[in-house]
Amino acid sequence: MSSALIASKALSMFLLFPGSLLLVLAVAWLLLRGRHRRWGLALLMVSVVATYILSMPAVSYRLAHSVDYFPALTPQAVEQGATKNAQAIVVLSGGFLYHQPEFGGANVSVDSSLERIRYGAYLHKMTQLPILVSGGVPVDGETAGQTMARDLVQSFGVPVQWVEGRSENTAQNARFSWEILQAEGITHIVLVTTASHMRRALESFEKAGFTVVPAATSYVSPPLDNVLQYLPKLDALGQSNTALHEWLGRLWYEFRGK
């Protein structure tokens, strides 16, 4: 793991939950102990209210929907030829779990990578297109891409044609995947990632040179239409956090020109 990746992860931890909340609470505590008790109390109230609002399913769904720009690539759309010009499927990693004794090593994370490789396997069986998996950050000698490839073969019975294992972010996913596939004459792909991540991923892959058919998965379900959608829920806070992460990532990529 490079120092640049560690720095970016650390920064995002302080900008998002729970790091941002802890930082605000620490500042509020310092103000309460000093001569600015009113400011401390105000900051404390703002942090509590903000946490409550972001924890409501009604709010988290709208935040998640704000980054779900693309309609699903339905089975009907595939049958009608939406992927007919595509030459390969590219599946992006979303993290993986280390030291999983029941599997004898690493395994894909349930909340993102597993959903992506499951959908990639589903699309492969519908289209028979070859698969490239993309994800680096080696731990214990294995990259995320290698873990995804193994799980696709062992758990889904789907072959993996290419493994990209150098990337540490979405922009590198695109750039290093282009180096592999362009050498094979492949420039038209079906891109698989979670719905909240698709906009940023699509922009990166198109900038790398690909023509992309977006194939998003893991759309957030709308909350039930009752009072429960206004009560705090930990899952809802996680969904809000994911949406805010994508907005920050997009702003960072625009700032860096990636």
ABEGO torsion letter per residue (X at the ends): XBAAAAAAAAAAAAABOAAAAAAAAAAAAAAAABABAAAAAAAAAAAAAAAAAAABAAAAAAAAAAABABBBBBAAAAAAGAAAABABBBBBBAEBBBGBAAAGEBBBBAAAAAAAAAAAAAAAAAAGBBBBBBEBGBBGGBBAAAAAAAAAAAAAGBBBABBBAABABAAAAAAAAAAAAAAAGBABBBBBBBAAAAAAAAAAAAAAGBBBBBBBBGBBBBBBBBAAAABBBAAAAAAAAAAAAAAAAAAAAAAAGX
